[in-house]
Amino acid sequence: MHEHMHYQDDTCVEILKRSCADTGRNKSGFRGLFLLKSGKYRASITFQGKHYNLGHYSSFERAVQARLEAEEVLHVGYIKAFERYEQKAQTDSEWAKNNPFFYKVERINGSFQAQTNG
């Protein structure tokens, strides 16, 4: 049986959950990291159809840290906000009807800031 997929703003909650749990690795050794010819690592992440460059790092560990910090706000934050929203929507369908879920992200001075009603 297929689970119901929840899409909002080009984002699927179930796919994000699988992505966060994924321990698979790409050629660089970690998701979202790319080893450049210079020997540095470029970290990036995609969320709501937008690609974010997180920077270039001399060490693999620092690149992983940057990626995990971005995942915490973008992916994990979205999942938690959506789950809170769904709980409230189940208990107050009128509120949900008048307040569709949103999770808006801005990058301010290199940090991600999220606004949500979840």
C-alpha positions as CSV (number, residue, x, y, z in Angstrom):
1,M,0.0,0.0,0.0
2,H,1.3,3.4,-1.0
3,E,1.5,6.1,1.7
4,H,-0.2,9.4,0.9
5,M,2.2,12.0,-0.3
6,H,1.9,15.6,1.1
7,Y,3.0,18.3,-1.3
8,Q,3.2,22.0,-0.5
9,D,5.3,24.6,-2.3
10,D,7.0,22.0,-4.5
11,T,8.0,20.1,-1.4
12,C,7.1,16.6,-0.4
13,V,7.2,15.8,3.3
14,E,7.7,12.1,2.8
15,I,10.6,12.6,0.4
16,L,12.3,15.0,2.9
17,K,11.9,12.4,5.6
18,R,13.5,9.7,3.5
19,S,16.3,12.2,2.5
20,C,17.0,13.0,6.2
21,A,17.2,9.3,7.0
22,D,19.3,8.5,4.0
23,T,22.8,7.4,5.0
24,G,23.8,6.8,1.3
25,R,26.8,8.7,0.2
26,N,27.8,10.2,-3.1
27,K,31.3,10.3,-4.6
28,S,32.5,12.9,-2.2
29,G,31.5,10.9,0.8
30,F,28.4,12.9,1.9
31,R,25.1,14.1,0.3
32,G,25.3,17.6,-1.1
33,L,29.1,17.8,-1.0
34,F,31.3,18.0,-4.1
35,L,35.0,17.6,-4.2
36,L,36.5,20.3,-6.4
37,K,39.7,20.1,-8.4
38,S,41.2,22.6,-5.9
39,G,40.8,20.0,-3.2
40,K,38.1,22.0,-1.4
41,Y,34.5,20.9,-0.9
42,R,31.5,22.7,-2.2
43,A,28.4,22.3,0.0
44,S,24.9,22.8,-1.4
45,I,21.3,22.0,-0.7
46,T,18.0,22.3,-2.6
47,F,14.7,23.2,-1.0
48,Q,11.4,24.1,-2.5
49,G,12.9,24.0,-6.0
50,K,15.7,26.5,-5.1
51,H,19.4,25.5,-5.1
52,Y,21.5,27.1,-2.3
53,N,25.3,27.2,-2.4
54,L,26.5,26.8,1.2
55,G,30.1,27.7,0.5
56,H,33.5,26.1,-0.2
57,Y,35.4,24.5,2.6
58,S,39.0,23.3,3.0
59,S,37.9,20.4,5.3
60,F,35.4,17.7,4.7
61,E,34.2,17.9,8.3
62,R,33.4,21.7,8.0
63,A,31.5,21.1,4.7
64,V,29.5,18.3,6.4
65,Q,28.7,20.6,9.3
66,A,27.5,23.4,6.9
67,R,25.3,20.9,5.1
68,L,23.8,19.5,8.3
69,E,23.1,22.9,9.7
70,A,21.2,23.8,6.5
71,E,19.3,20.5,6.6
72,E,18.2,21.2,10.2
73,V,16.5,24.5,9.2
74,L,15.3,23.6,5.7
75,H,14.5,19.9,5.8
76,V,14.0,18.9,9.4
77,G,12.4,22.3,10.2
78,Y,9.9,21.9,7.4
79,I,9.0,18.3,8.5
80,K,8.4,19.4,12.1
81,A,6.4,22.5,11.1
82,F,4.3,20.4,8.8
83,E,3.6,17.8,11.5
84,R,2.6,20.5,14.0
85,Y,0.3,22.0,11.4
86,E,-1.3,18.6,10.6
87,Q,-2.0,18.0,14.2
88,K,-3.7,21.4,14.6
89,A,-5.6,21.0,11.3
90,Q,-7.0,17.6,12.5
91,T,-8.4,19.2,15.6
92,D,-9.6,22.4,13.9
93,S,-10.6,21.9,10.3
94,E,-12.0,25.4,10.1
95,W,-8.7,26.9,11.1
96,A,-6.9,24.8,8.5
97,K,-9.3,25.8,5.8
98,N,-8.6,29.5,6.5
99,N,-4.8,29.0,7.1
100,P,-3.1,26.9,4.5
101,F,0.3,25.6,5.6
102,F,3.3,27.7,4.7
103,Y,7.1,27.5,5.3
104,K,8.9,30.4,3.8
105,V,12.7,30.6,3.9
106,E,15.0,33.5,3.6
107,R,18.8,33.5,3.7
108,I,20.0,36.5,5.8
109,N,23.7,37.1,6.3
110,G,24.4,33.5,5.3
111,S,21.9,32.0,7.8
112,F,18.6,30.5,6.9
113,Q,15.5,32.0,8.6
114,A,12.1,30.2,8.4
115,Q,8.6,31.6,8.9
116,T,5.8,29.2,9.2
117,N,2.3,28.7,10.7
118,G,3.1,25.2,11.7
